[in-house]
Amino acid sequence: MQDDRNSGTLKGYLQRLEREHRRLDRLIGTSKSRSKAEHVSALKRMRLRIKDRIVALRRQFDGRGLTG
């Protein structure tokens, strides 16, 4: 039972990370001007950290049969 609750919590967290990653993608796409280069670089670093978390969580789900 505890494992099911943790799975739901992890799935919710994964979904939030995926939404945040998509939001950053859109923000980066609309911020590409020379004056905002430093800001875009910071956004890209944030996006990469989020993507790393997403990949780690997906690996965890794959090992537990919780994908999808």
PDB file as gemmi writes it, atoms N, CA and C in Angstrom:
CRYST1    1.000    1.000    1.000  90.00  90.00  90.00 P 1                      
ATOM      1  N   MET A   1       0.824  -1.198   0.000  1.00  0.00           N  
ATOM      2  CA  MET A   1       0.000   0.000   0.000  1.00  0.00           C  
ATOM      3  C   MET A   1       0.870   1.265   0.000  1.00  0.00           C  
ATOM      4  N   GLN A   2       1.870   1.268   0.876  1.00  0.00           N  
ATOM      5  CA  GLN A   2       2.783   2.410   0.936  1.00  0.00           C  
ATOM      6  C   GLN A   2       3.479   2.620  -0.402  1.00  0.00           C  
ATOM      7  N   ASP A   3       3.860   1.517  -1.054  1.00  0.00           N  
ATOM      8  CA  ASP A   3       4.525   1.603  -2.342  1.00  0.00           C  
ATOM      9  C   ASP A   3       3.615   2.249  -3.389  1.00  0.00           C  
ATOM     10  N   ASP A   4       2.311   1.933  -3.357  1.00  0.00           N  
ATOM     11  CA  ASP A   4       1.359   2.528  -4.291  1.00  0.00           C  
ATOM     12  C   ASP A   4       1.262   4.038  -4.081  1.00  0.00           C  
ATOM     13  N   ARG A   5       1.252   4.464  -2.831  1.00  0.00           N  
ATOM     14  CA  ARG A   5       1.175   5.901  -2.547  1.00  0.00           C  
ATOM     15  C   ARG A   5       2.435   6.601  -3.029  1.00  0.00           C  
ATOM     16  N   ASN A   6       3.586   5.993  -2.798  1.00  0.00           N  
ATOM     17  CA  ASN A   6       4.837   6.581  -3.273  1.00  0.00           C  
ATOM     18  C   ASN A   6       4.866   6.653  -4.790  1.00  0.00           C  
ATOM     19  N   SER A   7       4.336   5.642  -5.452  1.00  0.00           N  
ATOM     20  CA  SER A   7       4.285   5.631  -6.911  1.00  0.00           C  
ATOM     21  C   SER A   7       3.436   6.782  -7.419  1.00  0.00           C  
ATOM     22  N   GLY A   8       2.280   7.007  -6.793  1.00  0.00           N  
ATOM     23  CA  GLY A   8       1.415   8.112  -7.191  1.00  0.00           C  
ATOM     24  C   GLY A   8       2.080   9.450  -6.970  1.00  0.00           C  
ATOM     25  N   THR A   9       2.789   9.576  -5.868  1.00  0.00           N  
ATOM     26  CA  THR A   9       3.498  10.816  -5.560  1.00  0.00           C  
ATOM     27  C   THR A   9       4.601  11.052  -6.580  1.00  0.00           C  
ATOM     28  N   LEU A  10       5.342  10.010  -6.909  1.00  0.00           N  
ATOM     29  CA  LEU A  10       6.406  10.145  -7.896  1.00  0.00           C  
ATOM     30  C   LEU A  10       5.847  10.465  -9.272  1.00  0.00           C  
ATOM     31  N   LYS A  11       4.741   9.833  -9.621  1.00  0.00           N  
ATOM     32  CA  LYS A  11       4.119  10.122 -10.929  1.00  0.00           C  
ATOM     33  C   LYS A  11       3.698  11.577 -11.003  1.00  0.00           C  
ATOM     34  N   GLY A  12       3.084  12.082  -9.925  1.00  0.00           N  
ATOM     35  CA  GLY A  12       2.679  13.487  -9.891  1.00  0.00           C  
ATOM     36  C   GLY A  12       3.872  14.414 -10.010  1.00  0.00           C  
ATOM     37  N   TYR A  13       4.945  14.079  -9.306  1.00  0.00           N  
ATOM     38  CA  TYR A  13       6.165  14.878  -9.368  1.00  0.00           C  
ATOM     39  C   TYR A  13       6.743  14.856 -10.779  1.00  0.00           C  
ATOM     40  N   LEU A  14       6.767  13.694 -11.393  1.00  0.00           N  
ATOM     41  CA  LEU A  14       7.261  13.566 -12.759  1.00  0.00           C  
ATOM     42  C   LEU A  14       6.426  14.419 -13.712  1.00  0.00           C  
ATOM     43  N   GLN A  15       5.123  14.390 -13.562  1.00  0.00           N  
ATOM     44  CA  GLN A  15       4.252  15.191 -14.426  1.00  0.00           C  
ATOM     45  C   GLN A  15       4.508  16.684 -14.235  1.00  0.00           C  
ATOM     46  N   ARG A  16       4.714  17.111 -12.987  1.00  0.00           N  
ATOM     47  CA  ARG A  16       5.021  18.524 -12.738  1.00  0.00           C  
ATOM     48  C   ARG A  16       6.348  18.908 -13.379  1.00  0.00           C  
ATOM     49  N   LEU A  17       7.347  18.033 -13.282  1.00  0.00           N  
ATOM     50  CA  LEU A  17       8.637  18.319 -13.909  1.00  0.00           C  
ATOM     51  C   LEU A  17       8.499  18.411 -15.424  1.00  0.00           C  
ATOM     52  N   GLU A  18       7.719  17.523 -16.011  1.00  0.00           N  
ATOM     53  CA  GLU A  18       7.524  17.555 -17.465  1.00  0.00           C  
ATOM     54  C   GLU A  18       6.826  18.844 -17.895  1.00  0.00           C  
ATOM     55  N   ARG A  19       5.835  19.290 -17.128  1.00  0.00           N  
ATOM     56  CA  ARG A  19       5.160  20.563 -17.448  1.00  0.00           C  
ATOM     57  C   ARG A  19       6.135  21.735 -17.342  1.00  0.00           C  
ATOM     58  N   GLU A  20       6.943  21.739 -16.287  1.00  0.00           N  
ATOM     59  CA  GLU A  20       7.918  22.813 -16.105  1.00  0.00           C  
ATOM     60  C   GLU A  20       8.947  22.798 -17.238  1.00  0.00           C  
ATOM     61  N   HIS A  21       9.358  21.622 -17.675  1.00  0.00           N  
ATOM     62  CA  HIS A  21      10.309  21.500 -18.777  1.00  0.00           C  
ATOM     63  C   HIS A  21       9.709  22.084 -20.060  1.00  0.00           C  
ATOM     64  N   ARG A  22       8.451  21.755 -20.337  1.00  0.00           N  
ATOM     65  CA  ARG A  22       7.785  22.302 -21.532  1.00  0.00           C  
ATOM     66  C   ARG A  22       7.645  23.819 -21.430  1.00  0.00           C  
ATOM     67  N   ARG A  23       7.329  24.314 -20.226  1.00  0.00           N  
ATOM     68  CA  ARG A  23       7.189  25.759 -20.026  1.00  0.00           C  
ATOM     69  C   ARG A  23       8.518  26.461 -20.297  1.00  0.00           C  
ATOM     70  N   LEU A  24       9.605  25.882 -19.806  1.00  0.00           N  
ATOM     71  CA  LEU A  24      10.924  26.466 -20.053  1.00  0.00           C  
ATOM     72  C   LEU A  24      11.277  26.411 -21.534  1.00  0.00           C  
ATOM     73  N   ASP A  25      10.925  25.348 -22.221  1.00  0.00           N  
ATOM     74  CA  ASP A  25      11.147  25.265 -23.671  1.00  0.00           C  
ATOM     75  C   ASP A  25      10.485  26.438 -24.382  1.00  0.00           C  
ATOM     76  N   ARG A  26       9.220  26.674 -24.030  1.00  0.00           N  
ATOM     77  CA  ARG A  26       8.488  27.789 -24.665  1.00  0.00           C  
ATOM     78  C   ARG A  26       9.125  29.130 -24.319  1.00  0.00           C  
ATOM     79  N   LEU A  27       9.501  29.311 -23.069  1.00  0.00           N  
ATOM     80  CA  LEU A  27      10.102  30.564 -22.630  1.00  0.00           C  
ATOM     81  C   LEU A  27      11.434  30.807 -23.335  1.00  0.00           C  
ATOM     82  N   ILE A  28      12.223  29.764 -23.467  1.00  0.00           N  
ATOM     83  CA  ILE A  28      13.512  29.884 -24.166  1.00  0.00           C  
ATOM     84  C   ILE A  28      13.265  30.237 -25.628  1.00  0.00           C  
ATOM     85  N   GLY A  29      12.287  29.611 -26.238  1.00  0.00           N  
ATOM     86  CA  GLY A  29      11.976  29.877 -27.637  1.00  0.00           C  
ATOM     87  C   GLY A  29      11.549  31.313 -27.894  1.00  0.00           C  
ATOM     88  N   THR A  30      10.903  31.927 -26.921  1.00  0.00           N  
ATOM     89  CA  THR A  30      10.431  33.304 -27.113  1.00  0.00           C  
ATOM     90  C   THR A  30      11.427  34.335 -26.597  1.00  0.00           C  
ATOM     91  N   SER A  31      12.526  33.909 -26.006  1.00  0.00           N  
ATOM     92  CA  SER A  31      13.490  34.834 -25.402  1.00  0.00           C  
ATOM     93  C   SER A  31      14.804  34.904 -26.157  1.00  0.00           C  
ATOM     94  N   LYS A  32      14.829  34.454 -27.388  1.00  0.00           N  
ATOM     95  CA  LYS A  32      16.094  34.386 -28.114  1.00  0.00           C  
ATOM     96  C   LYS A  32      16.428  35.716 -28.790  1.00  0.00           C  
ATOM     97  N   SER A  33      16.992  36.596 -28.017  1.00  0.00           N  
ATOM     98  CA  SER A  33      17.528  37.836 -28.572  1.00  0.00           C  
ATOM     99  C   SER A  33      18.874  38.092 -27.892  1.00  0.00           C  
ATOM    100  N   ARG A  34      19.720  38.851 -28.508  1.00  0.00           N  
ATOM    101  CA  ARG A  34      21.061  39.084 -27.966  1.00  0.00           C  
ATOM    102  C   ARG A  34      21.013  39.695 -26.564  1.00  0.00           C  
ATOM    103  N   SER A  35      20.111  40.574 -26.324  1.00  0.00           N  
ATOM    104  CA  SER A  35      20.050  41.243 -25.025  1.00  0.00           C  
ATOM    105  C   SER A  35      19.654  40.292 -23.907  1.00  0.00           C  
ATOM    106  N   LYS A  36      19.087  39.161 -24.250  1.00  0.00           N  
ATOM    107  CA  LYS A  36      18.631  38.215 -23.243  1.00  0.00           C  
ATOM    108  C   LYS A  36      19.475  36.945 -23.221  1.00  0.00           C  
ATOM    109  N   ALA A  37      20.662  36.982 -23.796  1.00  0.00           N  
ATOM    110  CA  ALA A  37      21.492  35.775 -23.917  1.00  0.00           C  
ATOM    111  C   ALA A  37      21.808  35.167 -22.559  1.00  0.00           C  
ATOM    112  N   GLU A  38      22.141  35.981 -21.577  1.00  0.00           N  
ATOM    113  CA  GLU A  38      22.465  35.461 -20.249  1.00  0.00           C  
ATOM    114  C   GLU A  38      21.231  34.821 -19.609  1.00  0.00           C  
ATOM    115  N   HIS A  39      20.087  35.450 -19.791  1.00  0.00           N  
ATOM    116  CA  HIS A  39      18.831  34.916 -19.251  1.00  0.00           C  
ATOM    117  C   HIS A  39      18.490  33.579 -19.911  1.00  0.00           C  
ATOM    118  N   VAL A  40      18.664  33.506 -21.206  1.00  0.00           N  
ATOM    119  CA  VAL A  40      18.387  32.260 -21.936  1.00  0.00           C  
ATOM    120  C   VAL A  40      19.325  31.155 -21.466  1.00  0.00           C  
ATOM    121  N   SER A  41      20.579  31.474 -21.232  1.00  0.00           N  
ATOM    122  CA  SER A  41      21.535  30.478 -20.735  1.00  0.00           C  
ATOM    123  C   SER A  41      21.109  29.936 -19.374  1.00  0.00           C  
ATOM    124  N   ALA A  42      20.640  30.816 -18.503  1.00  0.00           N  
ATOM    125  CA  ALA A  42      20.171  30.379 -17.187  1.00  0.00           C  
ATOM    126  C   ALA A  42      18.947  29.479 -17.326  1.00  0.00           C  
ATOM    127  N   LEU A  43      18.038  29.843 -18.220  1.00  0.00           N  
ATOM    128  CA  LEU A  43      16.846  29.019 -18.456  1.00  0.00           C  
ATOM    129  C   LEU A  43      17.238  27.645 -18.995  1.00  0.00           C  
ATOM    130  N   LYS A  44      18.207  27.609 -19.875  1.00  0.00           N  
ATOM    131  CA  LYS A  44      18.648  26.332 -20.444  1.00  0.00           C  
ATOM    132  C   LYS A  44      19.266  25.446 -19.369  1.00  0.00           C  
ATOM    133  N   ARG A  45      20.027  26.047 -18.441  1.00  0.00           N  
ATOM    134  CA  ARG A  45      20.603  25.255 -17.349  1.00  0.00           C  
ATOM    135  C   ARG A  45      19.504  24.689 -16.465  1.00  0.00           C  
ATOM    136  N   MET A  46      18.482  25.505 -16.172  1.00  0.00           N  
ATOM    137  CA  MET A  46      17.346  25.027 -15.375  1.00  0.00           C  
ATOM    138  C   MET A  46      16.641  23.888 -16.098  1.00  0.00           C  
ATOM    139  N   ARG A  47      16.419  24.065 -17.388  1.00  0.00           N  
ATOM    140  CA  ARG A  47      15.739  23.046 -18.189  1.00  0.00           C  
ATOM    141  C   ARG A  47      16.527  21.734 -18.180  1.00  0.00           C  
ATOM    142  N   LEU A  48      17.853  21.822 -18.274  1.00  0.00           N  
ATOM    143  CA  LEU A  48      18.683  20.628 -18.262  1.00  0.00           C  
ATOM    144  C   LEU A  48      18.613  19.914 -16.913  1.00  0.00           C  
ATOM    145  N   ARG A  49      18.625  20.676 -15.809  1.00  0.00           N  
ATOM    146  CA  ARG A  49      18.506  20.047 -14.486  1.00  0.00           C  
ATOM    147  C   ARG A  49      17.169  19.332 -14.346  1.00  0.00           C  
ATOM    148  N   ILE A  50      16.116  19.955 -14.847  1.00  0.00           N  
ATOM    149  CA  ILE A  50      14.793  19.331 -14.783  1.00  0.00           C  
ATOM    150  C   ILE A  50      14.769  18.073 -15.647  1.00  0.00           C  
ATOM    151  N   LYS A  51      15.346  18.146 -16.834  1.00  0.00           N  
ATOM    152  CA  LYS A  51      15.384  16.985 -17.721  1.00  0.00           C  
ATOM    153  C   LYS A  51      16.141  15.831 -17.067  1.00  0.00           C  
ATOM    154  N   ASP A  52      17.229  16.145 -16.365  1.00  0.00           N  
ATOM    155  CA  ASP A  52      17.979  15.108 -15.651  1.00  0.00           C  
ATOM    156  C   ASP A  52      17.112  14.434 -14.588  1.00  0.00           C  
ATOM    157  N   ARG A  53      16.304  15.205 -13.871  1.00  0.00           N  
ATOM    158  CA  ARG A  53      15.400  14.629 -12.869  1.00  0.00           C  
ATOM    159  C   ARG A  53      14.344  13.755 -13.527  1.00  0.00           C  
ATOM    160  N   ILE A  54      13.818  14.232 -14.665  1.00  0.00           N  
ATOM    161  CA  ILE A  54      12.801  13.465 -15.390  1.00  0.00           C  
ATOM    162  C   ILE A  54      13.373  12.111 -15.809  1.00  0.00           C  
ATOM    163  N   VAL A  55      14.569  12.116 -16.370  1.00  0.00           N  
ATOM    164  CA  VAL A  55      15.203  10.870 -16.814  1.00  0.00           C  
ATOM    165  C   VAL A  55      15.419   9.932 -15.628  1.00  0.00           C  
ATOM    166  N   ALA A  56      15.884  10.468 -14.510  1.00  0.00           N  
ATOM    167  CA  ALA A  56      16.119   9.635 -13.324  1.00  0.00           C  
ATOM    168  C   ALA A  56      14.817   9.025 -12.815  1.00  0.00           C  
ATOM    169  N   LEU A  57      13.753   9.814 -12.789  1.00  0.00           N  
ATOM    170  CA  LEU A  57      12.464   9.290 -12.332  1.00  0.00           C  
ATOM    171  C   LEU A  57      11.917   8.242 -13.291  1.00  0.00           C  
ATOM    172  N   ARG A  58      12.072   8.479 -14.581  1.00  0.00           N  
ATOM    173  CA  ARG A  58      11.592   7.492 -15.561  1.00  0.00           C  
ATOM    174  C   ARG A  58      12.338   6.169 -15.416  1.00  0.00           C  
ATOM    175  N   ARG A  59      13.633   6.252 -15.152  1.00  0.00           N  
ATOM    176  CA  ARG A  59      14.409   5.028 -14.927  1.00  0.00           C  
ATOM    177  C   ARG A  59      13.879   4.294 -13.697  1.00  0.00           C  
ATOM    178  N   GLN A  60      13.552   5.065 -12.667  1.00  0.00           N  
ATOM    179  CA  GLN A  60      13.003   4.473 -11.456  1.00  0.00           C  
ATOM    180  C   GLN A  60      11.668   3.796 -11.758  1.00  0.00           C  
ATOM    181  N   PHE A  61      10.815   4.466 -12.537  1.00  0.00           N  
ATOM    182  CA  PHE A  61       9.530   3.891 -12.914  1.00  0.00           C  
ATOM    183  C   PHE A  61       9.711   2.646 -13.762  1.00  0.00           C  
ATOM    184  N   ASP A  62      10.643   2.702 -14.710  1.00  0.00           N  
ATOM    185  CA  ASP A  62      10.878   1.537 -15.578  1.00  0.00           C  
ATOM    186  C   ASP A  62      11.262   0.328 -14.754  1.00  0.00           C  
ATOM    187  N   GLY A  63      12.056   0.507 -13.727  1.00  0.00           N  
ATOM    188  CA  GLY A  63      12.472  -0.580 -12.882  1.00  0.00           C  
ATOM    189  C   GLY A  63      11.349  -1.146 -12.028  1.00  0.00           C  
ATOM    190  N   ARG A  64      10.290  -0.351 -11.824  1.00  0.00           N  
ATOM    191  CA  ARG A  64       9.171  -0.778 -10.996  1.00  0.00           C  
ATOM    192  C   ARG A  64       7.941  -1.098 -11.831  1.00  0.00           C  
ATOM    193  N   GLY A  65       8.034  -0.994 -13.133  1.00  0.00           N  
ATOM    194  CA  GLY A  65       6.895  -1.297 -14.001  1.00  0.00           C  
ATOM    195  C   GLY A  65       5.796  -0.258 -13.908  1.00  0.00           C  
ATOM    196  N   LEU A  66       6.165   1.018 -13.728  1.00  0.00           N  
ATOM    197  CA  LEU A  66       5.174   2.071 -13.531  1.00  0.00           C  
ATOM    198  C   LEU A  66       5.118   3.082 -14.662  1.00  0.00           C  
ATOM    199  N   THR A  67       5.647   2.749 -15.802  1.00  0.00           N  
ATOM    200  CA  THR A  67       5.625   3.707 -16.915  1.00  0.00           C  
ATOM    201  C   THR A  67       4.217   3.861 -17.434  1.00  0.00           C  
ATOM    202  N   GLY A  68       4.016   5.024 -18.085  1.00  0.00           N  
ATOM    203  CA  GLY A  68       2.717   5.227 -18.722  1.00  0.00           C  
ATOM    204  C   GLY A  68       1.890   6.163 -18.045  1.00  0.00           C  
TER     205      GLY A  68                                                      
END                                                                             
